[in-house]
Structures are given as structure tokens and as C-alpha cells.
């Protein structure tokens, strides 16, 4: 499992950020949304991926975000 290194009280949502699992990512996204006052909707979700988009009415709110789990590189 990769090391997750982010501020849980004020998580940055930038390309390449690693989270320890999908639940940690969802919590970070929700915390970030509350702190920065934006809304998002879930476009697709399953156990290995999560795709959301900005659903707010702000001008310029046209982003999408995709998160997926990393493959385990351990070989037997």
C-alpha cells in the first residue's frame, strides 16, 4: 500500500495525490468540498474507481475528477 501524505483537515485535491484507500479519498473529497464550498455529483462509482464532476452553479465550474485504486505489484 502506498504512503498517503496529505493534510486530513485541509486536503489538497491535485493530480498525483495518493490516498491510502478509496474511503480515504472520498472523505478527503467531501472535506475539501465543505471547506471550499462547492458541490459535486458522482458520475461513476465501484470498488476500484470513483468519478465525480462539479455540479455547482458557479461560473467556470467545469471540472471532473477520477480516482482509481493502484494495482498491487507484489508477485508470488
Order of alpha helices (4+ residues) and beta strands (2+ residues): alpha-beta-beta-beta
